[in-house]
């Protein structure tokens, strides 16, 4: 027998879109263009023309970045004969079904009916039904992004088949890798096993951050040593020549291989709301340092990213040994909910195994002008936030799980009636409480408000280069 | 008062199934206080469910009533008839052989009990707490203590743990609303008897093991070959035959190769889920044909029941901390297996826990039923095939139309924490470790 196990198979970065493996740190400016396909034949022409321009994973230092994701509605337009059930239920039913709204906590001001894009309200210009494609453009500066945008959307052949649904969301980095509240962000990232990431980031991330490729790439072995679910299409047209044959099933080709699912949520951040809220919660006459320290308790890291559980490192730590009771980093702090590491329940090893099945590659970027620390309490009515983007092979088991079972769960890890203090939805746990464990007795914050409003969102498929070629050549 | 199970399984008259279904959906709109069975009025009821197992080619439609109650099943039925006789008449009037509205309560009680099924395996996540205590501890005691700690934080945080603890005790002592919390929850006689029996079982087991070992050693010394032959025929041979039979069965089994659940069914299930921190899971599967599978299944469940009743009594079933009440019941003369669980968190979380932490037990059970993913040696493979396993459960899952929880915002761990806080606070001269832990639970 000479069968090679999938996991031992070499991963070819050239087959995937670069965003999966590369955060494009050298390309700080970006724009996210939501597109509707208005003429499918022209759109296919455009897709064919743009596919060679799409940045692949093998280009380590690209001059510009171009990546393209598709919603289920978009796939259906390009592939009218697609059978329902080809993709996973989460992707096909989308982010705005009543149930998903419930489990994601998108209620109140974050209710999808009010979103500026991706809303189920069909009367809206950028409604969920119309969002077909997301073209992501990355360059060294905003001019580079505009240039790229006009090249790809104004002059490329077939671009008449597309309609830009809204002014693209433009992002620019904030100083010191911060997000708008002022905390250093994107510190903890999983490392895809079998890729060049492994050698590169090994020293900075804990060993448990190395995750099987199938958690982020469709058709590869995942944490259960099973190939992640990957959509297949019947081998019935010339276009399928681009796609790999499915070893297990004759007569079908693998549409998903080297692709993944991409979750996008535009999260508006109320910076003065957050800091005034923290100030109000802090003891009267608190100094700025004390206010910073209290805010750090909500997040689980100091402003500069130092983890409260283990100040000696940036990310190579756990909780079970360093901070089991949460006297450093509270159990309900944002980062301890989003990634509980070895501290779910009382068995650290088991906890790590569990947590490894719920990881995300985050590719979010901030939009809107930065506020300095001195300005953080001032209401300026300027729109700013995070274009939250994450990649995963199983939306339900990864993104939705983290959002509902950990972040928005009032009973998370023995807590009672609390929610994520930074991005949680207080509707789920009235009172806005957060316990800060301490000795001899805990301190409890109350009245923590909501500082994040969801403004748009959708589930996308980020196809492989081959799948893009396939979709562009379908008839 | 000990917690007990009740499960009434009755056959529905096929022509009344539709009416009954509409009736249940009506009840589901107001589970706590509907006019048919106002579940919240039953102070002894922890969790309950009422739903239809739809008919298929082989089976008539069945109505299932699940209850997890303080006290005996009989006294719950008495109470049910006392508070909801009219509702019971309408609901069970749709079922075969129901004596009818004219019959006396005793007749109806006999009917319901005669149709009751005892689970082969039953698990209780917090067997020590009656409903009333769970509710009082979470709705009265905890908020009072939290409020006390909040308002006195500045002062208390400068004290030592023992002094903080003393102040809390003093506060409870002076607050008339908390008078009940000055005493600990009494230990239930049934639970105490179980614990005693568990110790006995362990002692007898160890003694029997030692004796057997001695006999074998002496046997080998006296007559090596005879002993070897007896051991071989008595233990090794039957075990080998069992494993051989098992492997033959497993190799012949066809697994469900589907990787995604049927979507209309899935959508219906998803609509019911995740409205709060707890969920209900009902799964009905068909036992694989033949005595071999049925006996294997019964043996595995018997062993699990033994462990659940005598060993896993502290809120953890193996590593699972999310189950309030769960049971496995054989119905239709052992041809179908019903699984009912009242659990914390999302379905995704529960199933992930099954796979990560309990795949051996679940595979040992469900691999004896049709459609389960390919299994090796009873406990390997099976549930570890994540997608196939999740599809199996989704496809065999049944909609729990009416589902009641007496404390929907609490996890099993919350119930335990609140209970322990009260127990320690009610103790004179609690030791330092208990005091520290008690304060950590707040």
Interface residues (C-beta under 8 A of the other chain):
Chain A: X84 X85 X88 X89 X93 X98 X99 X102 X103 X222 X224 X226 X229 X325 X345 X347 X350 X353 X354 X357 X358 X396 X397 X400 X401 X404 X405 X409 X410 X411 X414 X416 X417 X437 X438 X439 X440 X441 X442 X443 X444 X446
Chain B: X138 X142 X146 X149 X150 X153 X156 X157 X159 X160 X161 X163 X164 X259 X260 X261 X263 X266 X267 X270 X271 X273 X274 X275 X277 X319 X321 X344 X345 X346 X348 X349 X352 X353 X355 X356 X357 X384 X385 X386 X387 X409 X410 X411 X413 X414 X417 X439 X440 X442
